[in-house]
């Protein structure tokens, strides 16, 4: 099944430079992903402390917003405080899986015009 494809004789220099630039940008974004991943491996303790602080702030605010009854509010805070180690494990896994891509995409958007 040989098909004959005709190609126009017009030069495609603009397309090739755009393609080369897009390829360079994609390579640089990949490098950013690698750098972010290695930084996260080196700064694991710092990131876990940040997650810990965010959890402390977030669960209190969320419970205060969603649970209006005082006895249930106290009970919900007690349960949330006791489940903190499990939540930190899930938050760390989510962070490692998603944050390098999210940060790289956010940074790319900031520098693209």
Secondary structure as the mmCIF struct_conf table of DSSP 4:
data_model
#
loop_
_struct_conf.conf_type_id
_struct_conf.id
_struct_conf.beg_label_comp_id
_struct_conf.beg_label_asym_id
_struct_conf.beg_label_seq_id
_struct_conf.end_label_comp_id
_struct_conf.end_label_asym_id
_struct_conf.end_label_seq_id
BEND BEND1 UNK A 10 UNK A 10
HELX_RH_AL_P HELX_RH_AL_P1 UNK A 13 UNK A 42
TURN_TY1_P TURN_TY1_P1 UNK A 43 UNK A 43
HELX_RH_AL_P HELX_RH_AL_P2 UNK A 44 UNK A 66
BEND BEND2 UNK A 69 UNK A 69
HELX_RH_AL_P HELX_RH_AL_P3 UNK A 70 UNK A 82
TURN_TY1_P TURN_TY1_P2 UNK A 83 UNK A 83
HELX_RH_AL_P HELX_RH_AL_P4 UNK A 84 UNK A 111
#
